[in-house]
Amino acid sequence: MADKKNTTKPFMLRVDAATMSAIEAWAADEFRSTNGQLQWIITEALRRAKRLPVPKG
């Protein structure tokens, strides 16, 4: 059985061209993929809002 805590769930995201260009440039500056940068941005926003799930155990 797959380990659920390490799985990702794909989804579609619509972003305007200017925003996407900014994300791609930011990702390149930080040596990340665009997808990796988006994951980091979302995780950081959740952490700052104290909305990240607390790991069990």
Protein Blocks (a to p, Z undefined) as FASTA:
>chain_A
ZZfklcccdddddddfklmmmmmmmmmmnopafklmmmmmmmmmmmmnopaccdeZZ
